[in-house]
Amino acid sequence: MNANVFAALRAAFPADLDAVAIECADGHGLSYSWRDIARASAMMANLLASLDLPPGSRVAVQTEKSVEALMLYLAVLRAGYVFLPLNTAYQAAEIEYFIANAEPAVVVCAGKNFGWVSKIAFQAGTQNVFTLNEDRTGTLLDRAAAMSDQHQPASKRADELAAILYTSGTTGRSKGAMLSHGNLLSNAQTLKDYWGWRTREEGGDVLIHALPIFHVHGLFVASHGALLNGSKMIWFSKFEPRAVIARFAEATVFMGVPTLYVRMLGEAALTKAACKTMRLFIAGSAPLLLETFKDWQSRTGHTILERYGMSETVMLTSNPYRAEDGDRLGGTVGFALPGVGVRVRDDQGSDCGPEEIGNIEVSGPNVFSGYWRMPEKTKEEFTADGWFKTGDVGKRDARGYYAIVGRSKDLIISGGYNVYPAEIEGYINEMAGVAESAVIGLPHPDFGEGAVAVVVAKPGAALDGEAIIAALKGKIANFKIPKKVFVVAELPRNTMGKVLKNQLREQHKTLFA
């Protein structure tokens, strides 16, 4: 059986290929049919095939979000090559590293970056560099236009490589997580059932797609979800809160990072009436504040479904969709998905009991095989019995709900005691006038590390660092209380909304020197 992800997605296209598959919300009424997706991906796949690339060739892509960029992803899978998406924020030194490390046979970039990207690619030995722009222009489309619109998807085994996703590299060099066709397809099929995607006969789902497509969330979870269900997408090349809210009336599913929900809560247009046709709001890629969870509930009448995954594993856990499976609990990421193993272990490798904090390890058909050309690193990150060490710290309650406490590298050891930043952040975030906070550990001459909090005030609120420290003293143990609190305008974040704690640590590293 052909395990090619594209073949499975193509088989799910509706019988009416002329129905709208993707409507561009910010594209002057432009829309694409299922036939358009099938034809365009075939033409791009034929272009790749015409280049006589070696089996397993990587295709590195750094372009702005567009439907054509999504079609290129499908074409790479269809042709049997390996897709390598690159964040649009990456600069020359980063691109140089990725191209040297992955050795792609093809690089596709935005036309405005062709000069410097092509120079890096050609010097590294890449033979083919194309351009693709968000306005449907570029040499990739020019060349593909001459190709046949018929193409038989390449035959792939489940264990063959489909994509390489470079992790954010907050410590050391970025690592390329190798995801197979089986990893991607098993996860997409599991989520289709678990999140109750509705068929056309059941009324059909419509997804608002407002995420980037260089990341697991937008490329795999959102796009695969809609395509595998034959569901229409309302496509935003960039997130604009008021415009997204205006399209809720025509949609049923929305996926976003917490920042997007916060921005929509700032709009008066967000009401229960605006969300009356919506079935499901999903959040992930960064922790969702309990306040955001509750505010969304009261404003819209909908309870956000928070889930947990990572580049190496796609999705691992999810709060339940169906009421009979349990409540959606704020501050948790729900249960292990069907077929996925999740366990919490202490530093000695023993299983933790309910509510005990430990290291999260996972297994399942969605878990990657290892890091590209890093066998030693791969070996380090798997246990002797084959479970992947996520690097996340968390706990499981007696009912089976998991909660993420933080990253193991963010753990603060102060005076010999373990301090978990997420716990302290939870207390600070509940205080009046606090919008959000980040707790970091800095080198300390007496304690080894000292906790420091960086806090953002709500609009119009005035916060005092010493007052925050005083308020914490009656709530948590002294060793957990931050030794200093900074009040700032905003926290540094990556494109998926995760707070960049490494930048905060660098900024304040000499505080206790």
C-alpha positions as semicolon CSV with decimal commas, in nm:
position;residue;x (nm);y (nm);z (nm)
1;M;0,000;0,000;0,000
2;N;0,128;0,348;-0,088
3;A;0,182;0,543;0,237
4;N;0,253;0,872;0,055
5;V;0,078;1,147;0,254
6;F;-0,027;1,323;-0,065
7;A;-0,195;1,008;-0,198
8;A;-0,407;0,988;0,120
9;L;-0,499;1,355;0,103
10;R;-0,586;1,328;-0,268
11;A;-0,812;1,029;-0,199
12;A;-1,009;1,246;0,045
13;F;-1,088;1,519;-0,210
14;P;-1,467;1,548;-0,265
15;A;-1,629;1,399;-0,574
16;D;-1,709;1,749;-0,698
17;L;-1,358;1,866;-0,788
18;D;-1,492;2,202;-0,901
19;A;-1,615;2,290;-0,551
20;V;-1,416;2,561;-0,370
21;A;-1,129;2,415;-0,166
22;I;-0,954;2,738;-0,062
23;E;-1,095;3,088;-0,058
24;C;-0,844;3,370;-0,013
25;A;-0,982;3,603;0,253
26;D;-0,735;3,876;0,158
27;G;-0,700;3,799;-0,214
28;H;-0,967;4,005;-0,396
29;G;-1,217;3,718;-0,418
30;L;-0,960;3,467;-0,543
31;S;-1,050;3,102;-0,483
32;Y;-0,910;2,761;-0,575
33;S;-1,103;2,445;-0,651
34;W;-1,001;2,092;-0,557
35;R;-0,921;2,044;-0,925
36;D;-0,687;2,345;-0,911
37;I;-0,497;2,187;-0,620
38;A;-0,472;1,852;-0,799
39;R;-0,353;2,011;-1,127
40;A;-0,110;2,265;-0,981
41;S;0,056;2,014;-0,747
42;A;0,090;1,774;-1,042
43;M;0,259;2,040;-1,257
44;M;0,502;2,133;-0,977
45;A;0,570;1,764;-0,907
46;N;0,647;1,711;-1,277
47;L;0,883;2,009;-1,270
48;L;1,071;1,852;-0,977
49;A;1,077;1,516;-1,156
50;S;1,224;1,683;-1,467
51;L;1,529;1,796;-1,267
52;D;1,655;1,434;-1,229
53;L;1,705;1,473;-0,855
54;P;1,855;1,187;-0,651
55;P;1,606;0,985;-0,440
56;G;1,541;1,147;-0,103
57;S;1,639;1,495;-0,222
58;R;1,550;1,783;0,007
59;V;1,352;2,083;-0,118
60;A;1,412;2,385;0,108
61;V;1,143;2,654;0,100
62;Q;1,150;3,004;0,250
63;T;0,859;3,200;0,105
64;E;0,573;3,412;0,231
65;K;0,246;3,230;0,299
66;S;0,041;3,166;-0,013
67;V;-0,183;2,894;-0,154
68;E;0,089;2,827;-0,413
69;A;0,335;2,764;-0,129
70;L;0,094;2,505;0,014
71;M;0,065;2,347;-0,333
72;L;0,445;2,332;-0,351
73;Y;0,449;2,137;-0,022
74;L;0,195;1,893;-0,166
75;A;0,398;1,867;-0,489
76;V;0,717;1,777;-0,301
77;L;0,537;1,493;-0,118
78;R;0,364;1,389;-0,441
79;A;0,697;1,365;-0,624
80;G;0,849;1,164;-0,337
81;Y;1,102;1,421;-0,215
82;V;1,159;1,570;0,131
83;F;1,004;1,905;0,227
84;L;1,212;2,146;0,436
85;P;1,013;2,456;0,543
86;L;1,211;2,753;0,671
87;N;1,080;3,035;0,889
88;T;1,042;3,358;0,690
89;A;1,221;3,548;0,970
90;Y;1,551;3,359;0,921
91;Q;1,841;3,575;0,804
92;A;2,154;3,498;0,600
93;A;2,365;3,327;0,870
94;E;2,075;3,099;0,964
95;I;1,990;3,011;0,602
96;E;2,358;2,940;0,540
97;Y;2,356;2,688;0,827
98;F;2,034;2,514;0,715
99;I;2,147;2,481;0,354
100;A;2,491;2,354;0,455
101;N;2,337;2,104;0,697
102;A;2,048;1,974;0,484
103;E;2,221;2,001;0,143
104;P;1,895;2,060;-0,048
105;A;1,886;1,980;-0,419
106;V;1,628;2,258;-0,467
107;V;1,582;2,591;-0,287
108;V;1,269;2,805;-0,332
109;C;1,275;3,160;-0,197
110;A;1,092;3,490;-0,227
111;G;1,197;3,690;-0,533
112;K;1,312;3,981;-0,316
113;N;1,565;3,749;-0,146
114;F;1,690;3,570;-0,459
115;G;2,021;3,760;-0,470
116;W;2,156;3,657;-0,131
117;V;1,974;3,321;-0,099
118;S;2,089;3,196;-0,440
119;K;2,447;3,297;-0,361
120;I;2,442;3,089;-0,040
121;A;2,270;2,797;-0,216
122;F;2,501;2,784;-0,519
123;Q;2,812;2,809;-0,301
124;A;2,682;2,513;-0,098
125;G;2,635;2,306;-0,415
126;T;2,258;2,341;-0,464
127;Q;2,185;2,311;-0,837
128;N;1,835;2,457;-0,854
129;V;1,705;2,783;-0,704
130;F;1,354;2,909;-0,787
131;T;1,148;3,205;-0,673
132;L;0,788;3,205;-0,551
133;N;0,607;3,523;-0,450
134;E;0,283;3,578;-0,261
135;D;0,127;3,746;-0,568
136;R;0,137;3,420;-0,775
137;T;0,455;3,513;-0,962
138;G;0,803;3,363;-0,969
139;T;1,025;3,133;-1,172
140;L;0,882;2,822;-1,003
141;L;0,535;2,891;-1,144
142;D;0,678;3,002;-1,481
143;R;0,861;2,671;-1,520
144;A;0,575;2,458;-1,382
145;A;0,328;2,615;-1,628
146;A;0,491;2,419;-1,911
147;M;0,448;2,082;-1,734
148;S;0,173;1,822;-1,762
149;D;-0,113;1,845;-1,511
150;Q;-0,120;1,466;-1,471
151;H;0,110;1,295;-1,221
152;Q;0,106;0,960;-1,043
153;P;0,207;1,008;-0,676
154;A;0,541;0,843;-0,593
155;S;0,511;0,517;-0,401
156;K;0,635;0,562;-0,043
157;R;0,666;0,336;0,259
158;A;0,539;0,465;0,595
159;D;0,895;0,486;0,729
160;E;1,030;0,695;0,440
161;L;1,119;1,058;0,504
162;A;0,856;1,322;0,416
163;A;0,980;1,637;0,589
164;I;1,261;1,782;0,798
165;L;1,165;2,049;1,050
166;Y;1,442;2,246;1,212
167;T;1,379;2,311;1,580
168;S;1,410;2,666;1,705
169;G;1,759;2,613;1,842
170;T;1,722;2,798;2,173
171;T;2,027;2,607;2,296
172;G;2,304;2,529;2,048
173;R;2,252;2,471;1,677
174;S;1,907;2,393;1,537
175;K;1,839;2,024;1,486
176;G;1,650;1,882;1,186
177;A;1,367;1,658;1,307
178;M;1,304;1,386;1,047
179;L;0,933;1,313;1,000
180;S;0,816;1,021;0,790
181;H;0,504;0,978;0,579
182;G;0,378;0,743;0,849
183;N;0,438;0,999;1,127
184;L;0,237;1,266;0,947
185;L;-0,045;1,045;0,822
186;S;-0,105;0,859;1,150
187;N;-0,138;1,190;1,334
188;A;-0,368;1,346;1,075
189;Q;-0,598;1,044;1,081
190;T;-0,606;1,035;1,462
191;L;-0,696;1,406;1,486
192;K;-0,963;1,375;1,218
193;D;-1,153;1,138;1,445
194;Y;-1,060;1,284;1,784
195;W;-1,162;1,640;1,692
196;G;-1,482;1,525;1,524
197;W;-1,416;1,663;1,174
198;R;-1,756;1,662;1,001
199;T;-1,809;1,517;0,655
200;R;-2,013;1,694;0,389
201;E;-2,302;1,460;0,469
202;E;-2,289;1,584;0,831
203;G;-2,295;1,947;0,724
204;G;-1,925;1,984;0,650
205;D;-1,655;2,180;0,828
206;V;-1,491;2,502;0,711
207;L;-1,150;2,592;0,855
208;I;-1,019;2,945;0,898
209;H;-0,647;2,910;0,823
210;A;-0,460;3,206;0,972
211;L;-0,133;3,039;1,078
212;P;0,211;3,036;0,911
213;I;0,287;2,724;0,704
214;F;0,654;2,679;0,795
215;H;0,557;2,514;1,124
216;V;0,382;2,197;1,249
217;H;0,068;2,384;1,358
218;G;-0,021;2,554;1,030
219;L;0,136;2,313;0,781
220;F;0,047;1,974;0,928
221;V;-0,227;2,011;1,192
222;A;-0,440;2,273;1,016
223;S;-0,375;2,201;0,646
224;H;-0,379;1,822;0,678
225;G;-0,694;1,843;0,889
226;A;-0,892;2,028;0,624
227;L;-0,747;1,841;0,324
228;L;-0,796;1,494;0,478
229;N;-1,157;1,584;0,549
230;G;-1,225;1,743;0,209
231;S;-1,308;2,066;0,395
232;K;-1,296;2,417;0,256
233;M;-1,038;2,660;0,398
234;I;-1,081;3,036;0,435
235;W;-0,719;3,140;0,387
236;F;-0,552;3,439;0,550
237;S;-0,197;3,507;0,435
238;K;-0,157;3,720;0,752
239;F;-0,360;3,725;1,071
240;E;-0,579;4,031;1,118
241;P;-0,813;3,993;1,419
242;R;-1,109;4,197;1,299
243;A;-1,105;4,037;0,954
244;V;-1,085;3,686;1,102
245;I;-1,377;3,750;1,339
246;A;-1,581;3,877;1,044
247;R;-1,543;3,537;0,872
248;F;-1,648;3,323;1,172
249;A;-2,006;3,330;1,042
250;E;-1,897;3,124;0,738
251;A;-1,671;2,882;0,927
252;T;-1,679;2,608;1,191
253;V;-1,314;2,550;1,298
254;F;-1,033;2,788;1,397
255;M;-0,679;2,702;1,506
256;G;-0,449;2,958;1,661
257;V;-0,163;3,029;1,897
258;P;-0,257;3,201;2,227
259;T;-0,144;3,542;2,099
260;L;-0,413;3,530;1,828
261;Y;-0,684;3,467;2,087
262;V;-0,559;3,757;2,301
263;R;-0,567;3,989;2,001
264;M;-0,921;3,884;1,909
265;L;-1,036;3,941;2,269
266;G;-0,926;4,302;2,218
267;E;-1,191;4,347;1,946
268;A;-1,545;4,460;2,028
269;A;-1,670;4,252;1,732
270;L;-1,593;3,930;1,923
271;T;-1,935;3,826;2,056
272;K;-2,141;3,511;2,102
273;A;-2,342;3,609;1,792
274;A;-2,022;3,636;1,585
275;C;-1,926;3,279;1,685
276;K;-2,267;3,112;1,656
277;T;-2,173;2,885;1,359
278;M;-1,834;2,790;1,504
279;R;-1,788;2,434;1,628
280;L;-1,434;2,428;1,759
281;F;-1,155;2,666;1,867
282;I;-0,814;2,499;1,909
283;A;-0,505;2,652;2,074
284;G;-0,146;2,534;2,085
285;S;0,224;2,603;2,012
286;A;0,258;2,803;2,338
287;P;0,088;2,790;2,681
288;L;-0,262;2,939;2,699
289;L;-0,311;3,162;3,004
290;L;-0,602;3,057;3,225
291;E;-0,730;3,415;3,207
292;T;-0,746;3,397;2,825
293;F;-0,923;3,060;2,850
294;K;-1,188;3,205;3,084
295;D;-1,226;3,536;2,898
296;W;-1,286;3,351;2,570
297;Q;-1,545;3,130;2,739
298;S;-1,742;3,424;2,875
299;R;-1,717;3,638;2,560
300;T;-1,800;3,370;2,301
301;G;-1,973;3,086;2,483
302;H;-1,704;2,851;2,345
303;T;-1,443;2,659;2,542
304;I;-1,102;2,656;2,375
305;L;-0,955;2,310;2,321
306;E;-0,586;2,321;2,417
307;R;-0,350;2,053;2,290
308;Y;0,021;1,971;2,307
309;G;0,270;1,870;2,042
310;M;0,614;1,948;1,907
311;S;0,816;1,948;1,585
312;E;0,951;1,599;1,658
313;T;0,613;1,437;1,724
314;V;0,331;1,645;1,572
315;M;0,039;1,618;1,823
316;L;0,068;1,418;2,146
317;T;-0,222;1,513;2,374
318;S;-0,551;1,699;2,348
319;N;-0,832;1,813;2,567
320;P;-1,145;1,618;2,470
321;Y;-1,370;1,737;2,189
322;R;-1,674;1,529;2,284
323;A;-1,848;1,607;2,613
324;E;-1,880;1,237;2,696
325;D;-1,499;1,208;2,696
326;G;-1,462;1,473;2,969
327;D;-1,436;1,847;3,022
328;R;-1,187;2,081;2,859
329;L;-0,981;2,200;3,151
330;G;-0,794;2,531;3,137
331;G;-0,430;2,501;3,233
332;T;-0,409;2,144;3,099
333;V;-0,334;1,992;2,759
334;G;-0,577;1,704;2,807
335;F;-0,525;1,333;2,755
336;A;-0,277;1,131;2,551
337;L;-0,417;1,090;2,198
338;P;-0,526;0,739;2,092
339;G;-0,221;0,529;2,005
340;V;0,020;0,775;2,170
341;G;0,214;0,682;2,483
342;V;0,287;0,959;2,736
343;R;0,461;0,907;3,069
344;V;0,605;1,132;3,341
345;R;0,932;1,016;3,501
346;D;1,172;1,147;3,761
347;D;1,542;1,204;3,698
348;Q;1,618;0,846;3,806
349;G;1,381;0,701;3,545
350;S;1,100;0,598;3,781
351;D;0,736;0,673;3,700
352;C;0,589;0,974;3,881
353;G;0,261;0,946;4,066
354;P;-0,042;1,172;4,013
355;E;0,044;1,543;4,045
356;E;0,417;1,467;4,078
357;I;0,629;1,682;3,846
358;G;0,870;1,502;3,617
359;N;1,011;1,465;3,267
360;I;0,766;1,395;2,985
361;E;0,854;1,103;2,755
362;V;0,646;0,987;2,459
363;S;0,611;0,705;2,207
364;G;0,386;0,623;1,914
365;P;0,356;0,614;1,534
366;N;0,372;0,996;1,527
367;V;0,715;1,016;1,692
368;F;1,006;1,102;1,461
369;S;1,299;0,868;1,392
370;G;1,572;1,114;1,491
371;Y;1,766;1,427;1,403
372;W;1,912;1,477;1,056
373;R;2,278;1,371;1,051
374;M;2,301;1,378;1,432
375;P;2,314;1,012;1,540
376;E;2,473;1,087;1,878
377;K;2,217;1,357;1,960
378;T;1,938;1,122;1,850
379;K;2,071;0,848;2,078
380;E;2,082;1,093;2,372
381;E;1,720;1,197;2,321
382;F;1,569;0,847;2,333
383;T;1,547;0,617;2,636
384;A;1,682;0,262;2,632
385;D;1,326;0,134;2,573
386;G;1,269;0,370;2,276
387;W;1,070;0,659;2,427
388;F;1,151;1,016;2,316
389;K;1,255;1,259;2,589
390;T;1,057;1,571;2,500
391;G;1,259;1,805;2,723
392;D;0,929;1,923;2,871
393;V;0,850;1,900;3,240
394;G;0,494;1,827;3,346
395;K;0,251;1,626;3,554
396;R;-0,055;1,405;3,518
397;D;-0,355;1,416;3,748
398;A;-0,556;1,118;3,872
399;R;-0,802;1,152;3,581
400;G;-0,530;1,141;3,316
401;Y;-0,511;1,512;3,227
402;Y;-0,158;1,634;3,153
403;A;-0,025;1,980;3,235
404;I;0,302;2,122;3,106
405;V;0,505;2,297;3,374
406;G;0,789;2,414;3,149
407;R;1,101;2,310;2,962
408;S;1,364;2,111;3,151
409;K;1,624;2,365;3,035
410;D;1,412;2,638;3,199
411;L;1,418;2,459;3,536
412;I;1,579;2,681;3,801
413;I;1,785;2,514;4,077
414;S;1,812;2,769;4,356
415;G;1,994;2,671;4,674
416;G;1,952;2,307;4,579
417;Y;1,574;2,334;4,535
418;N;1,390;2,284;4,205
419;V;1,194;2,592;4,099
420;Y;0,946;2,553;3,810
421;P;0,892;2,886;3,629
422;A;0,537;2,803;3,514
423;E;0,422;2,761;3,874
424;I;0,545;3,108;3,974
425;E;0,413;3,260;3,649
426;G;0,071;3,118;3,734
427;Y;0,062;3,308;4,065
428;I;0,191;3,632;3,913
429;N;-0,053;3,616;3,619
430;E;-0,347;3,599;3,863
431;M;-0,252;3,935;4,019
432;A;-0,453;4,247;3,938
433;G;-0,306;4,447;3,651
434;V;-0,077;4,171;3,523
435;A;-0,113;4,079;3,155
436;E;0,156;3,809;3,151
437;S;0,492;3,714;3,297
438;A;0,806;3,512;3,233
439;V;1,025;3,369;3,508
440;I;1,390;3,289;3,435
441;G;1,692;3,169;3,630
442;L;2,013;3,374;3,639
443;P;2,358;3,285;3,778
444;H;2,372;3,375;4,149
445;P;2,688;3,372;4,367
446;D;2,510;3,231;4,676
447;F;2,224;3,016;4,541
448;G;2,369;2,891;4,212
449;E;2,067;3,037;4,036
450;G;1,821;3,306;4,136
451;A;1,468;3,340;3,998
452;V;1,381;3,666;3,823
453;A;1,038;3,763;3,690
454;V;0,976;3,982;3,386
455;V;0,619;4,114;3,393
456;V;0,395;4,295;3,144
457;A;0,118;4,521;3,278
458;K;-0,233;4,538;3,137
459;P;-0,315;4,862;2,952
460;G;-0,362;5,143;3,202
461;A;-0,229;4,943;3,498
462;A;0,073;5,049;3,702
463;L;0,277;4,763;3,849
464;D;0,550;4,770;4,112
465;G;0,808;4,491;4,122
466;E;0,857;4,506;4,499
467;A;0,480;4,488;4,554
468;I;0,462;4,174;4,338
469;I;0,738;4,013;4,544
470;A;0,555;4,107;4,866
471;A;0,228;3,960;4,737
472;L;0,400;3,630;4,653
473;K;0,544;3,590;5,003
474;G;0,221;3,464;5,154
475;K;0,153;3,224;4,867
476;I;0,467;3,023;4,783
477;A;0,782;2,898;4,954
478;N;1,058;3,155;5,001
479;F;1,302;2,970;4,774
480;K;1,056;3,011;4,483
481;I;1,006;3,387;4,522
482;P;1,181;3,593;4,250
483;K;1,474;3,792;4,379
484;K;1,392;4,069;4,133
485;V;1,087;4,168;3,925
486;F;1,118;4,379;3,610
487;V;0,813;4,546;3,456
488;V;0,842;4,576;3,075
489;A;0,623;4,680;2,780
490;E;0,632;4,337;2,612
491;L;0,804;3,998;2,616
492;P;1,022;3,885;2,324
493;R;0,852;3,609;2,120
494;N;0,916;3,389;1,819
495;T;0,674;3,378;1,526
496;M;0,461;3,107;1,694
497;G;0,411;3,317;2,005
498;K;0,654;3,137;2,237
499;V;0,836;3,362;2,481
500;L;1,210;3,368;2,405
501;K;1,346;3,313;2,756
502;N;1,699;3,272;2,624
503;Q;1,686;3,638;2,517
504;L;1,569;3,742;2,863
505;R;1,847;3,538;3,027
506;E;2,106;3,699;2,798
507;Q;1,970;4,048;2,867
508;H;1,989;4,012;3,248
509;K;2,275;3,759;3,288
510;T;2,498;3,989;3,496
511;L;2,223;4,096;3,738
512;F;2,367;3,908;4,038
513;A;2,733;3,920;3,931
